[in-house]
């Protein structure tokens, strides 16, 4: 059976089939396959991104280290337990953010940029240093737009918690 299949897929037929299979890659590119898994879903209408997963992982890890000591690692836990903690953190953050949006507590991009300008970590000799800002956030894997959005959400969540 495999011998007959190999004979069928030889010569010009193989070239034609390979060309037909290559057409989607030519028109859509291989990056279209990478975009399939960039969204992790939504929580209360708020999209969950890879950045949210990374932040939740970091927050859960920091919280556990504060309780059990600096030597504690998230890898020490069973995978199901650690994934459950990360999922709960994402759900909590996105639920609070959704509530902040409903209450109109979302900070504008202009206010977030002003807050970023005041952060000591981004100050150079003559005040805010754009190059220092960009190199610092890119070293952490963020784009300026993602970081500005992160600051907007953080300030909004702080306002919500303060209001409660």
C-alpha positions, 0 to 999 in steps of 0.5 A: 500500500505504501509502495503504491502511494509512493509511486502516486506521489512521484514526479510531476504530481509531487511538484503540483501537490507541493505547490498547492500546499505552499500557496497559503504560506505564500499569500498569508505567510507563516506568521498567520499560524503564530497569531492563532495562539496569541489570545488566551481568551477573555475574562468579563470581556477583558482579553487575556494576553501573554503579558497578563500570564507573565505578570500573573506568574510573577505576582503569584511567585512573589506572593508565595516567596513572601509567605514561604521564603525567598528559596521557594519557587513556583516550580516546587508546586505541582503543575496543576496547583501552580496553573490554578493559582496563575489562572485565579490571579488572572481572573481576579485582575481581569474581573477588577479591571472590568469593574473599573471600566464599568465604573469609569475609573480607567486612566487616560493614556496621557495620565499614564504617560505622565506617571511614567515620566515621573518614575525614578527608574527612567530619569536621566541627568536632565529628567526623563530619558526616552532611551533609558525608558525604551531600553528598560522596558524592552529588556523586560520584553514589553513594547512602549505601548504595552507598558503604557497600557500596563500602567493605565491598568495598574493605576485604574486598579489602584483607584478601584481598590482605593474607592472600595 
